[in-house]
Amino acid sequence: MFQLPVNNLGSLRKARKTVKKILSDIGLEYCKEHIEDFKQFEPNDFYLKNTTWEDVGLWDPSLTKNQTSSSVISGSP
């Protein structure tokens, strides 16, 4: 696949920084507007201290790919 060469790379980088700043400002505004709405969902310390990864994560690494390394398989000393 052929890709056209990029001209005026400086202006692209400048525009990317501007877009990133605008998006982060929008996200910050959203958080500030809705912080009070989400405070009622804040758990107390009892729940935070008694929560494990298995309580919140659905992924179990033991059910995925076998964890043996190639050096163990080849039998090298």
N, CA, C and O atoms as a Tripos MOL2 file, in Angstrom:
@<TRIPOS>MOLECULE
protein
  308   307    77     0     0
PROTEIN
NO_CHARGES

@<TRIPOS>ATOM
      1 N           0.8420   -1.1780    0.0000 N.3       1 MET1
      2 CA          0.0000    0.0000    0.0000 C.3       1 MET1
      3 C           0.8870    1.2400    0.0000 C.2       1 MET1
      4 O           1.8680    1.3010    0.7410 O.2       1 MET1
      5 N           0.5570    2.2070   -0.8080 N.am      2 PHE2
      6 CA          1.3470    3.4240   -0.9370 C.3       2 PHE2
      7 C           0.7550    4.5350   -0.0760 C.2       2 PHE2
      8 O          -0.4550    4.7630   -0.0700 O.2       2 PHE2
      9 N           1.6290    5.2150    0.6440 N.am      3 GLN3
     10 CA          1.1950    6.3410    1.4660 C.3       3 GLN3
     11 C           1.8350    7.6080    0.9220 C.2       3 GLN3
     12 O           3.0380    7.6550    0.6660 O.2       3 GLN3
     13 N           1.0220    8.6160    0.7520 N.am      4 LEU4
     14 CA          1.5340    9.8890    0.2600 C.3       4 LEU4
     15 C           2.4450   10.5300    1.2930 C.2       4 LEU4
     16 O           2.1900   10.4130    2.4920 O.2       4 LEU4
     17 N           3.5040   11.2070    0.8560 N.am      5 PRO5
     18 CA          4.3800   11.8800    1.8160 C.3       5 PRO5
     19 C           3.6440   13.0380    2.5100 C.2       5 PRO5
     20 O           2.7790   13.6920    1.9260 O.2       5 PRO5
     21 N           4.0140   13.2590    3.7520 N.am      6 VAL6
     22 CA          3.3730   14.3100    4.5370 C.3       6 VAL6
     23 C           4.1410   15.6020    4.3490 C.2       6 VAL6
     24 O           5.3490   15.6600    4.5780 O.2       6 VAL6
     25 N           3.4340   16.6280    3.9340 N.am      7 ASN7
     26 CA          4.0290   17.9570    3.7910 C.3       7 ASN7
     27 C           3.6040   18.8280    4.9590 C.2       7 ASN7
     28 O           2.5140   18.6550    5.5060 O.2       7 ASN7
     29 N           4.4370   19.7370    5.3310 N.am      8 ASN8
     30 CA          4.1420   20.7090    6.3920 C.3       8 ASN8
     31 C           3.8330   19.9860    7.7090 C.2       8 ASN8
     32 O           2.7780   20.1920    8.3100 O.2       8 ASN8
     33 N           4.7560   19.1510    8.1370 N.am      9 LEU9
     34 CA          4.5950   18.3530    9.3450 C.3       9 LEU9
     35 C           4.4530   19.2270   10.5960 C.2       9 LEU9
     36 O           3.7670   18.8400   11.5420 O.2       9 LEU9
     37 N           5.0800   20.3760   10.6100 N.am     10 GLY10
     38 CA          4.9920   21.2820   11.7570 C.3      10 GLY10
     39 C           3.5780   21.7360   12.0380 C.2      10 GLY10
     40 O           3.1590   21.7900   13.1940 O.2      10 GLY10
     41 N           2.8350   22.0650   10.9900 N.am     11 SER11
     42 CA          1.4550   22.5250   11.2090 C.3      11 SER11
     43 C           0.5670   21.3740   11.6840 C.2      11 SER11
     44 O          -0.3640   21.5970   12.4590 O.2      11 SER11
     45 N           0.8420   20.1460   11.2310 N.am     12 LEU12
     46 CA          0.0760   18.9970   11.7140 C.3      12 LEU12
     47 C           0.3130   18.7670   13.1990 C.2      12 LEU12
     48 O          -0.6230   18.4980   13.9520 O.2      12 LEU12
     49 N           1.5700   18.8740   13.6150 N.am     13 ARG13
     50 CA          1.8840   18.6810   15.0330 C.3      13 ARG13
     51 C           1.2470   19.7660   15.8970 C.2      13 ARG13
     52 O           0.7670   19.4930   16.9970 O.2      13 ARG13
     53 N           1.2460   20.9740   15.3990 N.am     14 LYS14
     54 CA          0.6330   22.0820   16.1360 C.3      14 LYS14
     55 C          -0.8790   21.8680   16.2610 C.2      14 LYS14
     56 O          -1.4570   22.0860   17.3260 O.2      14 LYS14
     57 N          -1.5060   21.4440   15.1790 N.am     15 ALA15
     58 CA         -2.9470   21.1850   15.2060 C.3      15 ALA15
     59 C          -3.2670   20.0360   16.1520 C.2      15 ALA15
     60 O          -4.2770   20.0800   16.8550 O.2      15 ALA15
     61 N          -2.4280   19.0130   16.1800 N.am     16 ARG16
     62 CA         -2.6630   17.8700   17.0630 C.3      16 ARG16
     63 C          -2.6200   18.3070   18.5250 C.2      16 ARG16
     64 O          -3.4380   17.8610   19.3300 O.2      16 ARG16
     65 N          -1.6750   19.1740   18.8710 N.am     17 LYS17
     66 CA         -1.5940   19.6870   20.2470 C.3      17 LYS17
     67 C          -2.8410   20.4830   20.6030 C.2      17 LYS17
     68 O          -3.3500   20.3830   21.7200 O.2      17 LYS17
     69 N          -3.3310   21.2730   19.6560 N.am     18 THR18
     70 CA         -4.5260   22.0850   19.8940 C.3      18 THR18
     71 C          -5.7440   21.1940   20.1180 C.2      18 THR18
     72 O          -6.5330   21.4340   21.0320 O.2      18 THR18
     73 N          -5.8940   20.1740   19.2910 N.am     19 VAL19
     74 CA         -7.0220   19.2540   19.4340 C.3      19 VAL19
     75 C          -6.9470   18.5230   20.7690 C.2      19 VAL19
     76 O          -7.9620   18.3610   21.4460 O.2      19 VAL19
     77 N          -5.7540   18.0830   21.1490 N.am     20 LYS20
     78 CA         -5.5750   17.3810   22.4220 C.3      20 LYS20
     79 C          -5.9560   18.2800   23.5970 C.2      20 LYS20
     80 O          -6.5940   17.8230   24.5450 O.2      20 LYS20
     81 N          -5.5700   19.5510   23.5400 N.am     21 LYS21
     82 CA         -5.9070   20.4950   24.6070 C.3      21 LYS21
     83 C          -7.4140   20.7130   24.6750 C.2      21 LYS21
     84 O          -7.9840   20.7380   25.7660 O.2      21 LYS21
     85 N          -8.0560   20.8680   23.5450 N.am     22 ILE22
     86 CA         -9.5050   21.0870   23.5140 C.3      22 ILE22
     87 C         -10.2400   19.8780   24.0890 C.2      22 ILE22
     88 O         -11.1640   20.0350   24.8870 O.2      22 ILE22
     89 N          -9.8330   18.6740   23.6860 N.am     23 LEU23
     90 CA        -10.4910   17.4710   24.1930 C.3      23 LEU23
     91 C         -10.2760   17.2970   25.6920 C.2      23 LEU23
     92 O         -11.1870   16.8650   26.3980 O.2      23 LEU23
     93 N          -9.0890   17.6240   26.1870 N.am     24 SER24
     94 CA         -8.8640   17.5110   27.6320 C.3      24 SER24
     95 C          -9.6600   18.5570   28.3900 C.2      24 SER24
     96 O         -10.1220   18.2880   29.4990 O.2      24 SER24
     97 N          -9.8340   19.7480   27.8210 N.am     25 ASP25
     98 CA        -10.6690   20.7770   28.4560 C.3      25 ASP25
     99 C         -12.1270   20.3300   28.5180 C.2      25 ASP25
    100 O         -12.8060   20.5540   29.5200 O.2      25 ASP25
    101 N         -12.6060   19.7000   27.4490 N.am     26 ILE26
    102 CA        -13.9850   19.2110   27.4300 C.3      26 ILE26
    103 C         -14.1660   18.1400   28.5040 C.2      26 ILE26
    104 O         -15.1630   18.1470   29.2260 O.2      26 ILE26
    105 N         -13.2060   17.2230   28.6110 N.am     27 GLY27
    106 CA        -13.2770   16.1820   29.6270 C.3      27 GLY27
    107 C         -13.2530   16.7470   31.0300 C.2      27 GLY27
    108 O         -13.9840   16.2770   31.9020 O.2      27 GLY27
    109 N         -12.4160   17.7560   31.2620 N.am     28 LEU28
    110 CA        -12.3400   18.3950   32.5750 C.3      28 LEU28
    111 C         -13.6520   19.0920   32.9130 C.2      28 LEU28
    112 O         -14.1270   19.0030   34.0450 O.2      28 LEU28
    113 N         -14.2340   19.7770   31.9500 N.am     29 GLU29
    114 CA        -15.5200   20.4350   32.1780 C.3      29 GLU29
    115 C         -16.6110   19.4190   32.5170 C.2      29 GLU29
    116 O         -17.4280   19.6520   33.4080 O.2      29 GLU29
    117 N         -16.6190   18.3010   31.8080 N.am     30 TYR30
    118 CA        -17.6070   17.2590   32.0680 C.3      30 TYR30
    119 C         -17.4620   16.7380   33.4970 C.2      30 TYR30
    120 O         -18.4510   16.5640   34.2090 O.2      30 TYR30
    121 N         -16.2210   16.4930   33.9030 N.am     31 CYS31
    122 CA        -15.9870   15.9910   35.2610 C.3      31 CYS31
    123 C         -16.4440   16.9920   36.3130 C.2      31 CYS31
    124 O         -17.0600   16.6120   37.3090 O.2      31 CYS31
    125 N         -16.1480   18.2560   36.1000 N.am     32 LYS32
    126 CA        -16.5450   19.2820   37.0650 C.3      32 LYS32
    127 C         -18.0600   19.4080   37.1510 C.2      32 LYS32
    128 O         -18.6050   19.6300   38.2320 O.2      32 LYS32
    129 N         -18.7450   19.2660   36.0140 N.am     33 GLU33
    130 CA        -20.1980   19.3820   35.9970 C.3      33 GLU33
    131 C         -20.8740   18.2090   36.7040 C.2      33 GLU33
    132 O         -21.9190   18.3840   37.3310 O.2      33 GLU33
    133 N         -20.2900   17.0240   36.6090 N.am     34 HIS34
    134 CA        -20.9710   15.8310   37.0920 C.3      34 HIS34
    135 C         -20.3840   15.2450   38.3730 C.2      34 HIS34
    136 O         -20.7950   14.1630   38.7930 O.2      34 HIS34
    137 N         -19.4450   15.9270   38.9960 N.am     35 ILE35
    138 CA        -18.8200   15.3930   40.2130 C.3      35 ILE35
    139 C         -19.8360   15.1860   41.3250 C.2      35 ILE35
    140 O         -19.7740   14.1870   42.0420 O.2      35 ILE35
    141 N         -20.7640   16.1120   41.4780 N.am     36 GLU36
    142 CA        -21.7770   15.9820   42.5350 C.3      36 GLU36
    143 C         -22.7180   14.8170   42.2630 C.2      36 GLU36
    144 O         -23.1710   14.1530   43.1960 O.2      36 GLU36
    145 N         -23.0180   14.5610   40.9810 N.am     37 ASP37
    146 CA        -23.9060   13.4540   40.6330 C.3      37 ASP37
    147 C         -23.3090   12.1020   41.0340 C.2      37 ASP37
    148 O         -24.0360   11.1900   41.4280 O.2      37 ASP37
    149 N         -21.9820   11.9790   40.9320 N.am     38 PHE38
    150 CA        -21.3360   10.7020   41.1930 C.3      38 PHE38
    151 C         -20.8970   10.5130   42.6360 C.2      38 PHE38
    152 O         -20.5050    9.4080   43.0100 O.2      38 PHE38
    153 N         -20.9480   11.5520   43.4560 N.am     39 LYS39
    154 CA        -20.5230   11.4190   44.8520 C.3      39 LYS39
    155 C         -21.3920   10.4510   45.6330 C.2      39 LYS39
    156 O         -20.9180    9.8360   46.5880 O.2      39 LYS39
    157 N         -22.6390   10.3040   45.2560 N.am     40 GLN40
    158 CA        -23.5210    9.3840   45.9710 C.3      40 GLN40
    159 C         -23.1190    7.9260   45.7440 C.2      40 GLN40
    160 O         -23.5480    7.0510   46.4960 O.2      40 GLN40
    161 N         -22.3130    7.6490   44.7320 N.am     41 PHE41
    162 CA        -21.8830    6.2840   44.4450 C.3      41 PHE41
    163 C         -20.5380    5.9460   45.0850 C.2      41 PHE41
    164 O         -20.0190    4.8490   44.8800 O.2      41 PHE41
    165 N         -19.9760    6.8590   45.8460 N.am     42 GLU42
    166 CA        -18.6670    6.6320   46.4490 C.3      42 GLU42
    167 C         -18.7840    5.6110   47.5810 C.2      42 GLU42
    168 O         -19.5340    5.8360   48.5310 O.2      42 GLU42
    169 N         -18.0550    4.4910   47.4990 N.am     43 PRO43
    170 CA        -18.1270    3.4850   48.5650 C.3      43 PRO43
    171 C         -17.3370    3.9350   49.7900 C.2      43 PRO43
    172 O         -16.3990    4.7240   49.6740 O.2      43 PRO43
    173 N         -17.7140    3.4370   50.9520 N.am     44 ASN44
    174 CA        -16.9540    3.7960   52.1480 C.3      44 ASN44
    175 C         -15.7250    2.8930   52.2660 C.2      44 ASN44
    176 O         -15.5420    1.9880   51.4520 O.2      44 ASN44
    177 N         -14.8900    3.1330   53.2670 N.am     45 ASP45
    178 CA        -13.6200    2.4290   53.4170 C.3      45 ASP45
    179 C         -13.7890    0.9190   53.5920 C.2      45 ASP45
    180 O         -12.9250    0.1560   53.1580 O.2      45 ASP45
    181 N         -14.8620    0.4780   54.2080 N.am     46 PHE46
    182 CA        -15.0760   -0.9500   54.4140 C.3      46 PHE46
    183 C         -15.0590   -1.6980   53.0830 C.2      46 PHE46
    184 O         -14.4190   -2.7420   52.9610 O.2      46 PHE46
    185 N         -15.7570   -1.1640   52.0960 N.am     47 TYR47
    186 CA        -15.8320   -1.8300   50.8000 C.3      47 TYR47
    187 C         -14.5140   -1.7450   50.0400 C.2      47 TYR47
    188 O         -14.1290   -2.6910   49.3530 O.2      47 TYR47
    189 N         -13.8280   -0.6200   50.1600 N.am     48 LEU48
    190 CA        -12.5540   -0.4800   49.4650 C.3      48 LEU48
    191 C         -11.5040   -1.4370   50.0190 C.2      48 LEU48
    192 O         -10.7410   -2.0210   49.2500 O.2      48 LEU48
    193 N         -11.4530   -1.6060   51.3280 N.am     49 LYS49
    194 CA        -10.4550   -2.4710   51.9450 C.3      49 LYS49
    195 C         -10.7580   -3.9500   51.7370 C.2      49 LYS49
    196 O          -9.8400   -4.7710   51.7660 O.2      49 LYS49
    197 N         -12.0130   -4.3060   51.5310 N.am     50 ASN50
    198 CA        -12.3940   -5.7060   51.3930 C.3      50 ASN50
    199 C         -12.6890   -6.1130   49.9530 C.2      50 ASN50
    200 O         -13.3450   -7.1300   49.7270 O.2      50 ASN50
    201 N         -12.2190   -5.3390   48.9770 N.am     51 THR51
    202 CA        -12.4360   -5.6540   47.5820 C.3      51 THR51
    203 C         -11.1480   -6.2050   46.9840 C.2      51 THR51
    204 O         -10.0730   -5.6360   47.1760 O.2      51 THR51
    205 N         -11.2600   -7.3010   46.2660 N.am     52 THR52
    206 CA        -10.1020   -7.8880   45.5940 C.3      52 THR52
    207 C         -10.2650   -7.7520   44.0920 C.2      52 THR52
    208 O         -11.3350   -7.3860   43.6060 O.2      52 THR52
    209 N          -9.1970   -8.0470   43.3550 N.am     53 TRP53
    210 CA         -9.2480   -7.9430   41.9040 C.3      53 TRP53
    211 C         -10.3030   -8.8970   41.3350 C.2      53 TRP53
    212 O         -10.9750   -8.5610   40.3600 O.2      53 TRP53
    213 N         -10.4520  -10.0590   41.9230 N.am     54 GLU54
    214 CA        -11.4380  -11.0230   41.4330 C.3      54 GLU54
    215 C         -12.8640  -10.4940   41.5570 C.2      54 GLU54
    216 O         -13.7490  -10.9130   40.8110 O.2      54 GLU54
    217 N         -13.0910   -9.5760   42.4960 N.am     55 ASP55
    218 CA        -14.4240   -8.9950   42.6520 C.3      55 ASP55
    219 C         -14.7990   -8.0650   41.5050 C.2      55 ASP55
    220 O         -15.9730   -7.9520   41.1540 O.2      55 ASP55
    221 N         -13.8100   -7.4030   40.9210 N.am     56 VAL56
    222 CA        -14.1070   -6.4080   39.8860 C.3      56 VAL56
    223 C         -13.6470   -6.8200   38.4960 C.2      56 VAL56
    224 O         -14.1430   -6.2850   37.5050 O.2      56 VAL56
    225 N         -12.7160   -7.7520   38.4020 N.am     57 GLY57
    226 CA        -12.1960   -8.1530   37.1050 C.3      57 GLY57
    227 C         -12.7850   -9.4660   36.6320 C.2      57 GLY57
    228 O         -12.8950  -10.4170   37.4050 O.2      57 GLY57
    229 N         -13.1610   -9.5210   35.3730 N.am     58 LEU58
    230 CA        -13.7220  -10.7420   34.8130 C.3      58 LEU58
    231 C         -12.6490  -11.6190   34.1850 C.2      58 LEU58
    232 O         -12.9010  -12.7960   33.9240 O.2      58 LEU58
    233 N         -11.4590  -11.0790   33.9350 N.am     59 TRP59
    234 CA        -10.3990  -11.8000   33.2500 C.3      59 TRP59
    235 C          -9.6160  -12.6350   34.2410 C.2      59 TRP59
    236 O          -9.1500  -12.1230   35.2590 O.2      59 TRP59
    237 N          -9.4720  -13.8990   33.9560 N.am     60 ASP60
    238 CA         -8.6980  -14.8020   34.7930 C.3      60 ASP60
    239 C          -7.5010  -15.2780   33.9770 C.2      60 ASP60
    240 O          -7.6800  -16.0370   33.0240 O.2      60 ASP60
    241 N          -6.2790  -14.8530   34.3270 N.am     61 PRO61
    242 CA         -5.1120  -15.2050   33.5170 C.3      61 PRO61
    243 C          -4.8510  -16.7120   33.4680 C.2      61 PRO61
    244 O          -4.2260  -17.1870   32.5200 O.2      61 PRO61
    245 N          -5.3080  -17.4660   34.4490 N.am     62 SER62
    246 CA         -5.0630  -18.9040   34.4470 C.3      62 SER62
    247 C          -5.8730  -19.6140   33.3670 C.2      62 SER62
    248 O          -5.5650  -20.7550   33.0230 O.2      62 SER62
    249 N          -6.8980  -18.9660   32.8260 N.am     63 LEU63
    250 CA         -7.7240  -19.5850   31.7970 C.3      63 LEU63
    251 C          -7.2330  -19.2750   30.3860 C.2      63 LEU63
    252 O          -7.8100  -19.7550   29.4100 O.2      63 LEU63
    253 N          -6.1750  -18.4770   30.2730 N.am     64 THR64
    254 CA         -5.6760  -18.0910   28.9560 C.3      64 THR64
    255 C          -4.4730  -18.9350   28.5790 C.2      64 THR64
    256 O          -4.3020  -20.0390   29.0970 O.2      64 THR64
    257 N          -3.6520  -18.4380   27.6980 N.am     65 LYS65
    258 CA         -2.5050  -19.1260   27.1240 C.3      65 LYS65
    259 C          -1.6060  -19.7580   28.1910 C.2      65 LYS65
    260 O          -1.4240  -19.2100   29.2780 O.2      65 LYS65
    261 N          -1.0590  -20.9070   27.8540 N.am     66 ASN66
    262 CA         -0.1370  -21.5960   28.7440 C.3      66 ASN66
    263 C           1.0750  -20.7090   29.0200 C.2      66 ASN66
    264 O           1.6080  -20.1080   28.0870 O.2      66 ASN66
    265 N           1.5200  -20.6090   30.2490 N.am     67 GLN67
    266 CA          2.5560  -19.6710   30.6530 C.3      67 GLN67
    267 C           3.9690  -20.2480   30.5980 C.2      67 GLN67
    268 O           4.8770  -19.6430   31.1680 O.2      67 GLN67
    269 N           4.2030  -21.3830   29.9440 N.am     68 THR68
    270 CA          5.5440  -21.9580   29.8870 C.3      68 THR68
    271 C           6.4180  -21.1730   28.9220 C.2      68 THR68
    272 O           5.9290  -20.6430   27.9240 O.2      68 THR68
    273 N           7.6940  -21.1020   29.2160 N.am     69 SER69
    274 CA          8.6070  -20.3610   28.3660 C.3      69 SER69
    275 C           9.2800  -21.3170   27.3880 C.2      69 SER69
    276 O           9.2420  -22.5300   27.5930 O.2      69 SER69
    277 N           9.8940  -20.7950   26.3280 N.am     70 SER70
    278 CA         10.5240  -21.6290   25.3120 C.3      70 SER70
    279 C          11.7560  -22.3420   25.8590 C.2      70 SER70
    280 O          12.0820  -23.4340   25.3960 O.2      70 SER70
    281 N          12.4530  -21.7470   26.8410 N.am     71 SER71
    282 CA         13.6370  -22.3990   27.3810 C.3      71 SER71
    283 C          13.2650  -23.6440   28.1910 C.2      71 SER71
    284 O          14.0290  -24.6080   28.2250 O.2      71 SER71
    285 N          12.1150  -23.6310   28.8320 N.am     72 VAL72
    286 CA         11.6610  -24.7900   29.5780 C.3      72 VAL72
    287 C          11.2420  -25.8940   28.6260 C.2      72 VAL72
    288 O          11.4910  -27.0720   28.8820 O.2      72 VAL72
    289 N          10.6020  -25.5110   27.5230 N.am     73 ILE73
    290 CA         10.1260  -26.4870   26.5520 C.3      73 ILE73
    291 C          11.3050  -27.1630   25.8530 C.2      73 ILE73
    292 O          11.2860  -28.3760   25.6410 O.2      73 ILE73
    293 N          12.3330  -26.3840   25.4920 N.am     74 SER74
    294 CA         13.4500  -26.9560   24.7550 C.3      74 SER74
    295 C          14.3350  -27.8250   25.6340 C.2      74 SER74
    296 O          15.0970  -28.6450   25.1220 O.2      74 SER74
    297 N          14.2460  -27.6590   26.9410 N.am     75 GLY75
    298 CA         15.0240  -28.4670   27.8510 C.3      75 GLY75
    299 C          16.4700  -28.0290   27.9820 C.2      75 GLY75
    300 O          17.3120  -28.8220   28.4030 O.2      75 GLY75
    301 N          16.7810  -26.7940   27.6330 N.am     76 SER76
    302 CA         18.1580  -26.3130   27.7550 C.3      76 SER76
    303 C          18.5150  -26.1370   29.2250 C.2      76 SER76
    304 O          17.6700  -25.7390   30.0260 O.2      76 SER76
    305 N          19.7790  -26.4360   29.5890 N.am     77 PRO77
    306 CA         20.1820  -26.3410   31.0140 C.3      77 PRO77
    307 C          20.2600  -24.9460   31.5410 C.2      77 PRO77
    308 O          20.5840  -24.7460   32.7120 O.2      77 PRO77
@<TRIPOS>BOND
     1     1     2 1
     2     2     3 1
     3     3     4 2
     4     3     5 am
     5     5     6 1
     6     6     7 1
     7     7     8 2
     8     7     9 am
     9     9    10 1
    10    10    11 1
    11    11    12 2
    12    11    13 am
    13    13    14 1
    14    14    15 1
    15    15    16 2
    16    15    17 am
    17    17    18 1
    18    18    19 1
    19    19    20 2
    20    19    21 am
    21    21    22 1
    22    22    23 1
    23    23    24 2
    24    23    25 am
    25    25    26 1
    26    26    27 1
    27    27    28 2
    28    27    29 am
    29    29    30 1
    30    30    31 1
    31    31    32 2
    32    31    33 am
    33    33    34 1
    34    34    35 1
    35    35    36 2
    36    35    37 am
    37    37    38 1
    38    38    39 1
    39    39    40 2
    40    39    41 am
    41    41    42 1
    42    42    43 1
    43    43    44 2
    44    43    45 am
    45    45    46 1
    46    46    47 1
    47    47    48 2
    48    47    49 am
    49    49    50 1
    50    50    51 1
    51    51    52 2
    52    51    53 am
    53    53    54 1
    54    54    55 1
    55    55    56 2
    56    55    57 am
    57    57    58 1
    58    58    59 1
    59    59    60 2
    60    59    61 am
    61    61    62 1
    62    62    63 1
    63    63    64 2
    64    63    65 am
    65    65    66 1
    66    66    67 1
    67    67    68 2
    68    67    69 am
    69    69    70 1
    70    70    71 1
    71    71    72 2
    72    71    73 am
    73    73    74 1
    74    74    75 1
    75    75    76 2
    76    75    77 am
    77    77    78 1
    78    78    79 1
    79    79    80 2
    80    79    81 am
    81    81    82 1
    82    82    83 1
    83    83    84 2
    84    83    85 am
    85    85    86 1
    86    86    87 1
    87    87    88 2
    88    87    89 am
    89    89    90 1
    90    90    91 1
    91    91    92 2
    92    91    93 am
    93    93    94 1
    94    94    95 1
    95    95    96 2
    96    95    97 am
    97    97    98 1
    98    98    99 1
    99    99   100 2
   100    99   101 am
   101   101   102 1
   102   102   103 1
   103   103   104 2
   104   103   105 am
   105   105   106 1
   106   106   107 1
   107   107   108 2
   108   107   109 am
   109   109   110 1
   110   110   111 1
   111   111   112 2
   112   111   113 am
   113   113   114 1
   114   114   115 1
   115   115   116 2
   116   115   117 am
   117   117   118 1
   118   118   119 1
   119   119   120 2
   120   119   121 am
   121   121   122 1
   122   122   123 1
   123   123   124 2
   124   123   125 am
   125   125   126 1
   126   126   127 1
   127   127   128 2
   128   127   129 am
   129   129   130 1
   130   130   131 1
   131   131   132 2
   132   131   133 am
   133   133   134 1
   134   134   135 1
   135   135   136 2
   136   135   137 am
   137   137   138 1
   138   138   139 1
   139   139   140 2
   140   139   141 am
   141   141   142 1
   142   142   143 1
   143   143   144 2
   144   143   145 am
   145   145   146 1
   146   146   147 1
   147   147   148 2
   148   147   149 am
   149   149   150 1
   150   150   151 1
   151   151   152 2
   152   151   153 am
   153   153   154 1
   154   154   155 1
   155   155   156 2
   156   155   157 am
   157   157   158 1
   158   158   159 1
   159   159   160 2
   160   159   161 am
   161   161   162 1
   162   162   163 1
   163   163   164 2
   164   163   165 am
   165   165   166 1
   166   166   167 1
   167   167   168 2
   168   167   169 am
   169   169   170 1
   170   170   171 1
   171   171   172 2
   172   171   173 am
   173   173   174 1
   174   174   175 1
   175   175   176 2
   176   175   177 am
   177   177   178 1
   178   178   179 1
   179   179   180 2
   180   179   181 am
   181   181   182 1
   182   182   183 1
   183   183   184 2
   184   183   185 am
   185   185   186 1
   186   186   187 1
   187   187   188 2
   188   187   189 am
   189   189   190 1
   190   190   191 1
   191   191   192 2
   192   191   193 am
   193   193   194 1
   194   194   195 1
   195   195   196 2
   196   195   197 am
   197   197   198 1
   198   198   199 1
   199   199   200 2
   200   199   201 am
   201   201   202 1
   202   202   203 1
   203   203   204 2
   204   203   205 am
   205   205   206 1
   206   206   207 1
   207   207   208 2
   208   207   209 am
   209   209   210 1
   210   210   211 1
   211   211   212 2
   212   211   213 am
   213   213   214 1
   214   214   215 1
   215   215   216 2
   216   215   217 am
   217   217   218 1
   218   218   219 1
   219   219   220 2
   220   219   221 am
   221   221   222 1
   222   222   223 1
   223   223   224 2
   224   223   225 am
   225   225   226 1
   226   226   227 1
   227   227   228 2
   228   227   229 am
   229   229   230 1
   230   230   231 1
   231   231   232 2
   232   231   233 am
   233   233   234 1
   234   234   235 1
   235   235   236 2
   236   235   237 am
   237   237   238 1
   238   238   239 1
   239   239   240 2
   240   239   241 am
   241   241   242 1
   242   242   243 1
   243   243   244 2
   244   243   245 am
   245   245   246 1
   246   246   247 1
   247   247   248 2
   248   247   249 am
   249   249   250 1
   250   250   251 1
   251   251   252 2
   252   251   253 am
   253   253   254 1
   254   254   255 1
   255   255   256 2
   256   255   257 am
   257   257   258 1
   258   258   259 1
   259   259   260 2
   260   259   261 am
   261   261   262 1
   262   262   263 1
   263   263   264 2
   264   263   265 am
   265   265   266 1
   266   266   267 1
   267   267   268 2
   268   267   269 am
   269   269   270 1
   270   270   271 1
   271   271   272 2
   272   271   273 am
   273   273   274 1
   274   274   275 1
   275   275   276 2
   276   275   277 am
   277   277   278 1
   278   278   279 1
   279   279   280 2
   280   279   281 am
   281   281   282 1
   282   282   283 1
   283   283   284 2
   284   283   285 am
   285   285   286 1
   286   286   287 1
   287   287   288 2
   288   287   289 am
   289   289   290 1
   290   290   291 1
   291   291   292 2
   292   291   293 am
   293   293   294 1
   294   294   295 1
   295   295   296 2
   296   295   297 am
   297   297   298 1
   298   298   299 1
   299   299   300 2
   300   299   301 am
   301   301   302 1
   302   302   303 1
   303   303   304 2
   304   303   305 am
   305   305   306 1
   306   306   307 1
   307   307   308 2
@<TRIPOS>SUBSTRUCTURE
     1 MET1         2 RESIDUE 1 A MET
     2 PHE2         6 RESIDUE 1 A PHE
     3 GLN3        10 RESIDUE 1 A GLN
     4 LEU4        14 RESIDUE 1 A LEU
     5 PRO5        18 RESIDUE 1 A PRO
     6 VAL6        22 RESIDUE 1 A VAL
     7 ASN7        26 RESIDUE 1 A ASN
     8 ASN8        30 RESIDUE 1 A ASN
     9 LEU9        34 RESIDUE 1 A LEU
    10 GLY10       38 RESIDUE 1 A GLY
    11 SER11       42 RESIDUE 1 A SER
    12 LEU12       46 RESIDUE 1 A LEU
    13 ARG13       50 RESIDUE 1 A ARG
    14 LYS14       54 RESIDUE 1 A LYS
    15 ALA15       58 RESIDUE 1 A ALA
    16 ARG16       62 RESIDUE 1 A ARG
    17 LYS17       66 RESIDUE 1 A LYS
    18 THR18       70 RESIDUE 1 A THR
    19 VAL19       74 RESIDUE 1 A VAL
    20 LYS20       78 RESIDUE 1 A LYS
    21 LYS21       82 RESIDUE 1 A LYS
    22 ILE22       86 RESIDUE 1 A ILE
    23 LEU23       90 RESIDUE 1 A LEU
    24 SER24       94 RESIDUE 1 A SER
    25 ASP25       98 RESIDUE 1 A ASP
    26 ILE26      102 RESIDUE 1 A ILE
    27 GLY27      106 RESIDUE 1 A GLY
    28 LEU28      110 RESIDUE 1 A LEU
    29 GLU29      114 RESIDUE 1 A GLU
    30 TYR30      118 RESIDUE 1 A TYR
    31 CYS31      122 RESIDUE 1 A CYS
    32 LYS32      126 RESIDUE 1 A LYS
    33 GLU33      130 RESIDUE 1 A GLU
    34 HIS34      134 RESIDUE 1 A HIS
    35 ILE35      138 RESIDUE 1 A ILE
    36 GLU36      142 RESIDUE 1 A GLU
    37 ASP37      146 RESIDUE 1 A ASP
    38 PHE38      150 RESIDUE 1 A PHE
    39 LYS39      154 RESIDUE 1 A LYS
    40 GLN40      158 RESIDUE 1 A GLN
    41 PHE41      162 RESIDUE 1 A PHE
    42 GLU42      166 RESIDUE 1 A GLU
    43 PRO43      170 RESIDUE 1 A PRO
    44 ASN44      174 RESIDUE 1 A ASN
    45 ASP45      178 RESIDUE 1 A ASP
    46 PHE46      182 RESIDUE 1 A PHE
    47 TYR47      186 RESIDUE 1 A TYR
    48 LEU48      190 RESIDUE 1 A LEU
    49 LYS49      194 RESIDUE 1 A LYS
    50 ASN50      198 RESIDUE 1 A ASN
    51 THR51      202 RESIDUE 1 A THR
    52 THR52      206 RESIDUE 1 A THR
    53 TRP53      210 RESIDUE 1 A TRP
    54 GLU54      214 RESIDUE 1 A GLU
    55 ASP55      218 RESIDUE 1 A ASP
    56 VAL56      222 RESIDUE 1 A VAL
    57 GLY57      226 RESIDUE 1 A GLY
    58 LEU58      230 RESIDUE 1 A LEU
    59 TRP59      234 RESIDUE 1 A TRP
    60 ASP60      238 RESIDUE 1 A ASP
    61 PRO61      242 RESIDUE 1 A PRO
    62 SER62      246 RESIDUE 1 A SER
    63 LEU63      250 RESIDUE 1 A LEU
    64 THR64      254 RESIDUE 1 A THR
    65 LYS65      258 RESIDUE 1 A LYS
    66 ASN66      262 RESIDUE 1 A ASN
    67 GLN67      266 RESIDUE 1 A GLN
    68 THR68      270 RESIDUE 1 A THR
    69 SER69      274 RESIDUE 1 A SER
    70 SER70      278 RESIDUE 1 A SER
    71 SER71      282 RESIDUE 1 A SER
    72 VAL72      286 RESIDUE 1 A VAL
    73 ILE73      290 RESIDUE 1 A ILE
    74 SER74      294 RESIDUE 1 A SER
    75 GLY75      298 RESIDUE 1 A GLY
    76 SER76      302 RESIDUE 1 A SER
    77 PRO77      306 RESIDUE 1 A PRO
